[in-house]
Amino acid sequence: MAGSNSGTESSAGLRVFGALVKFFRKQAGITQEAFGPLVGYSVETVASIEQGRRLPSGKFVDAAERVLDAGGALKEAAKYLERTKGLANWFVQWAELEKSAICLYMYENRMIPGLLQIEPYARTLFEKQVPLMTEEDIEEKMIARVERMELPTSRPETVYGFIIEEHALRRQIGGPEVHRAQLDYLLRMAEQRNIEIQVLPQCRDHHSGLDGAFQLMETPENSWIAYSEGQKNGLLISDSAVVSILQLRYARMRSQALSLEDSLSLLREIRGAT
């Protein structure tokens, strides 16, 4: 019951914020179609926020406040939105640290990393999760995931590196259409100056990441921490000796993975075969 109540509160807060945005937008005589480009977001995103289905990013709040001349009302309302809803309790701390990271490196052997997923891909993962989740829980998780998806493009000063196993890229989560759209998105993201995507090919008989997926982060204080996740648990690692080992493994994997150019070529090949 506690989970259900918290979900209701979260949804109510989003609906209130969305209603405020809609009120100020209409008061200013601006349509959704015109408002989207003014704040730098698609019409679909604006509609989702106004309907209370999507958690607004800090960037959206600032832009909407400025464009609508809301007198601080939107910024104040945004303070009361619970930004940890939809996140596993063991992941909350890492998710907060992501928002200020200088560098974030990730090795993933199970699926496409959350920061690089498109919405239909992520929704499929949540809808197929065992045990099955309620629709409210799915929506909460989607709101949290979408906010994280914006990080690589909204933080161009942060360096993002991804090493992804080839078999994870070939798995057609969501079906062929979603798979093609997901690969197209990866190819577009790889064009960003702050994003590097490398593929670990299936033909590699051994590599340094066989112990499992992990992430490395450089904080604003120039210290390094790591994160590892398993079945229904996650571990934030600050022990410098352990972090050093993971840094060594990631460095080795960068040489064991395909080059950036060859990785893009393989992505295009997989995309063409789908």
Phi, psi and omega in degrees: 000325180298319180297320180295317180297316181296325178294320179296317180297318180298314181296320179297317179298319179293321180294320179296314180298316179299320179295324177296315178300314181298319180299309182293325179295314180292323178298327179277355179071034182247131177281163175301320181298324179277328184290321182309303180298330181294328180257358177082025179228158180289160177299324180297319179294315179301315180298319180296320179292315181295330179275359179076023181258355185219134178286123181287140175284163177300324179297318179295315182301313181297316181293317180295319178301317182289311184294321184269355180049055188278004176067025179089357184295319182290319178297321180292316180296324182295335180298335185265003176280131179280108187270002177255358177298143178085359178253141174298142185300332180281350183257348187303313183297317179295320179299322177292319180294328179306326188291345181234011184295145173277316177225145175221117180245139186221133170247127183228127181243005185250319185202177174291133183304145182306322181293344182248005182280149169269164187299315180297325178295311180297318181298321178300317179301317181289319182292332182265001183295145179244130356292159183298143179262158175287163177299322178298316180296319179298315181295321178299315180293324178294319179300314180293320181294317181298321178298318179292325180301334183282345186302310184301328180267332180277347179237071183295346179276349178268136179268126180244127176237132181231128170245120187235134177294140181303320183296331178291329179282336181273342181290122186272065178295124182091355180096171185303318183295313178295321180299316178297315180297323180294317179293322176300319180295318178300319179296322178291318181295326181293346177279346180289141183295333185263008184235128175239129178238122177238147181250132171270111187289150180296336182286349179289119185282344179199147172208176190276001183250020186291348176285347177130170182294149175199167178228151176233142182220138169259125183275169177300339178272008179064028171256158182247137175226167182223166180216136178226140185228143178229209180286109176059032176200160177211155184227120173273125188247118178246351178300116186299327180293318179290317179300320179299321178296317180292325176297318179297318179295318181295319178299319178294320180295330179298327178276336179277336177281168175293154175297168180302316181294315180292328177296317178295322178298317179293321177301317179295323179295315178298317180300318181292334182271352184280000000 
